[in-house]
Amino acid sequence: MSDRVSATQWLAAAKHRRSVYPLKNTSAVSDDRAAEIIKEVLSFSPSSYNTQPVRISLVVGDKQKELWDLVAKEAEPVLKGAGEEVWKLMSGHFQLFGAAHGSVLFWERPQTIKEAQETHKSAAHMFAQFGEHASGMAQILVWTAFELEGVGANLQHMGAFPTVEAALRTFCGVPNDYSLKANMNYGDEIHPHPEVPSKLPSSETLNIVR
Ligand SMILES: Cc1cc2nc3c(=O)[nH]c(=O)nc-3n(C[C@H](O)[C@H](O)[C@H](O)COP(=O)(O)O)c2cc1C
């Protein structure tokens, strides 16, 4: 049998990925297997001019609750400033995320972007955007692979709170210029795997020119 995957199989696999909440602190995917999947994604995921600005941290077990307790502590002043109701809602979310098994943190190494801007001067103004694209591509690959392996996952963005990013850099032990792009929580699912949410008709989103 050919080991080549058909587009139909690939699309069915990609379509399986959903935003899943809440999650358990157990995981059908072992920590070793999670690391293996991430390594595999990093070994082939695309980036502009193959510059590879994406860096990933894997946080598992007790460290997951520690991570979200830290996010809550750092975000508390900002959220309380927005009102007690906002704090109540968001601290509930943080607890929910901390109850998952693990996190995949997607960082960007800014030095790579700067170097690429020097090497490819004519496209220098594009590299900030290219970095976002490269991160998104790695994110969807890891997210999909984890869910195909049997856990649920959801994607969060804690960079909205200025001090959170710095605290998470220290927590993960990554260089202090790394920029946090996204945080994917994962763990065993509590509810049945969700359906694809409703989408706009392709008559609105697809333009075929021929
Ligand atoms: C760029 C991007 C940012 C997102 N940010 C968040 C987020 O911060 N928190 C969250 O719970 N979901 C986030 N999501 C998930 C979307 O809400 C979700 O993908 C969408 O509702 C469709 O559901 P699905 O993921 O099940 O297909 C994000 C998705 C994308 C693509």
The ligand as a Tripos MOL2 file, in Angstrom:
@<TRIPOS>MOLECULE
LIG
   31    33     1     0     0
SMALL
NO_CHARGES

@<TRIPOS>ATOM
      1 C1         -6.2270   33.1540   14.9520 C.3       1 LIG1
      2 C2         -7.1750   32.4950   15.9180 C.ar      1 LIG1
      3 C3         -7.2860   32.9770   17.2170 C.ar      1 LIG1
      4 C4         -8.1120   32.3310   18.1530 C.ar      1 LIG1
      5 N1         -8.1210   32.7500   19.4590 N.ar      1 LIG1
      6 C5         -8.8410   32.0830   20.3720 C.ar      1 LIG1
      7 C6         -8.7620   32.4320   21.7540 C.ar      1 LIG1
      8 O1         -8.0100   33.3150   22.1440 O.2       1 LIG1
      9 N2         -9.5270   31.7250   22.6290 N.ar      1 LIG1
     10 C7        -10.3330   30.6860   22.2170 C.ar      1 LIG1
     11 O2        -10.9880   30.0670   23.0630 O.2       1 LIG1
     12 N3        -10.4080   30.3280   20.9070 N.ar      1 LIG1
     13 C8         -9.6810   30.9940   19.9880 C.ar      1 LIG1
     14 N4         -9.7180   30.6050   18.6740 N.ar      1 LIG1
     15 C9        -10.6020   29.4930   18.2540 C.3       1 LIG1
     16 C10       -11.8200   29.9760   17.4620 C.3       1 LIG1
     17 O3        -12.7400   30.5810   18.3260 O.3       1 LIG1
     18 C11       -12.4020   28.7370   16.7540 C.3       1 LIG1
     19 O4        -11.4220   28.2310   15.8750 O.3       1 LIG1
     20 C12       -13.6640   29.0460   15.9570 C.3       1 LIG1
     21 O5        -14.7200   29.4160   16.8000 O.3       1 LIG1
     22 C13       -14.1050   27.8430   15.1010 C.3       1 LIG1
     23 O6        -14.2420   26.6780   15.9090 O.3       1 LIG1
     24 P1        -13.3400   25.3790   15.6590 P.3       1 LIG1
     25 O7        -11.9660   25.6920   16.1870 O.co2     1 LIG1
     26 O8        -14.0030   24.2960   16.4480 O.co2     1 LIG1
     27 O9        -13.2950   25.1100   14.2010 O.co2     1 LIG1
     28 C14        -8.8960   31.2250   17.7360 C.ar      1 LIG1
     29 C15        -8.7940   30.7600   16.4070 C.ar      1 LIG1
     30 C16        -7.9410   31.3730   15.5220 C.ar      1 LIG1
     31 C17        -7.8260   30.8250   14.1290 C.3       1 LIG1
@<TRIPOS>BOND
     1     1     2 1
     2     2     3 ar
     3     2    30 ar
     4     3     4 ar
     5     4     5 ar
     6     4    28 ar
     7     5     6 ar
     8     6     7 ar
     9     6    13 1
    10     7     8 2
    11     7     9 ar
    12     9    10 ar
    13    10    11 2
    14    10    12 ar
    15    12    13 ar
    16    13    14 ar
    17    14    15 1
    18    14    28 ar
    19    15    16 1
    20    16    17 1
    21    16    18 1
    22    18    19 1
    23    18    20 1
    24    20    21 1
    25    20    22 1
    26    22    23 1
    27    23    24 1
    28    24    25 2
    29    24    26 1
    30    24    27 1
    31    28    29 ar
    32    29    30 ar
    33    30    31 1
@<TRIPOS>SUBSTRUCTURE
     1 LIG1         1 GROUP 0 **** ****
